[in-house]
């Protein structure tokens, strides 16, 4: 089970399809940051991946492009950065695969219409009560 990365119930990415590269992390941190290869770059080529069906693949490519690239250098540990990168990849894929259910158009009920009109009437009355008495008659 460790050789696949679960995304959804139907999508599981074989780990051998993930291209992982490590490099030195930039920024402050002294010798550890300059010499340790803790920055992780994770790439997934969506066009050649076997994890997706044709409809899923097209949906993800339309939303994310033909390749997903995740770069993480948050932690000092290569292992933790790799885990974070995999989680971010999974989150992006889940968002791209999500399909909103179709909206069914509805009509407002009579009570909601009456409630809205009553609210407008109350607001109008409040504004009317703020006017000067000599502002002209209605």
Secondary structure, DSSP 8 states (H G I E B T S, - for coil): -TTEEE-SSS-EEEGGGEEEEEE---SS-HHHHHH---EEEEEEETTT-SSS-HHHHHHHHHHH-SEEEEEE--SS-HHHHHHHHHHHHHHHHHHHH------------HHHHHHHHHHHHHHHHHHHHHS-TTS---
